[in-house]
């Protein structure tokens, strides 16, 4: 698999997968990373969901990444900000306003595969014509067990349903959301003693190597049988009533202290690291200053 385009969301799950995938296959593939502009959700989200975005995206991009960038020589975490990691790996990165622009799709003609990691824009049928119908890979890595959990925040829905396990699903893309044939699943424990975001981060650190294995299977022309999806359900963002039910059931979207510790461990080091106190204080200050409600 010579040339692979990665479309990467600006959330923590996406970046964990992206870095691990590139690190695993940097000698086998030439990656190009595209960061698509996040489009509006189209309706007003509940305050708790907006707060989730603060921890999942804003604190990551506007505090964690800059902090680690300023202190790169001292940080000992396994993960780095995109600018540092991609430069060191020799990987080009671009921001994309509209992934479905005809000229942009044409510019991907030399790619052998396109992989979406929580891309916030829907891939049009033009991608199917340009890639799938020419024997090229057009894949999406979905954090959820398809087809039961299409859509967004699927691990939260699985927690609400009392599931003890979850999965990340790799599937072929078509012009519909999360609907193409399933290539492979990675099962994982769904921990109800943790918040939704903690579970997402744990799933993220497992998913990059899983995706790398599937790419190598394709590279070595191993027989891959895609499984057509059966009965499905699409989940949107939870409403106020659902969030109230989750609170009564003891299900949290975010645990501030626990998520802060996860970020610390992933990017800086353990709580005894010389920068731990400064990191945690800055994290707390950022959340206080940028809380939506």
Number of C-alpha atoms within 10 A of each C-alpha: 19 13 16 21 20 23 26 23 22 20 21 22 25 24 23 22 25 24 21 22 21 24 16 15 17 14 9 14 17 18 25 19 20 19 19 20 17 14 12 9 9 6 7 9 14 13 14 18 18 15 19 16 17 21 24 21 17 19 22 21 18 12 18 23 20 15 21 21 16 10 13 17 8 13 23 18 16 13 20 22 19 18 14 14 15 19 11 9 13 12 16 13 18 11 13 15 14 16 22 17 12 11 9 13 14 13 9 17 11 11 18 19 22 23 22 23 23 20 24 19 18 16 19 15 14 16 21 18 11 16 19 18 11 10 10 15 21 24 22 26 25 23 28 28 20 28 20 16 23 20 19 17 20 25 24 26 20 19 21 17 9 12 15 12 15 24 22 24 24 29 25 23 26 22 14 11 13 26 21 22 20 21 18 20 21 17 15 16 13 23 16 18 11 17 21 24 25 22 22 22 22 17 25 21 20 17 29 23 20 18 24 18 15 16 20 15 14 14 13 10 9 10 8 11 10 14 13 13 15 11 7 13 12 15 14 12 18 18 13 14 9 13 20 13 12 18 12 10 12 13 19 20 21 22 15 14 11 14 18 19 17 16 24 24 19 18 20 27 20 17 14 8 16 13 17 18 13 11 22 17 11 15 22 14 12 17 17 10 8 12 12 12 7
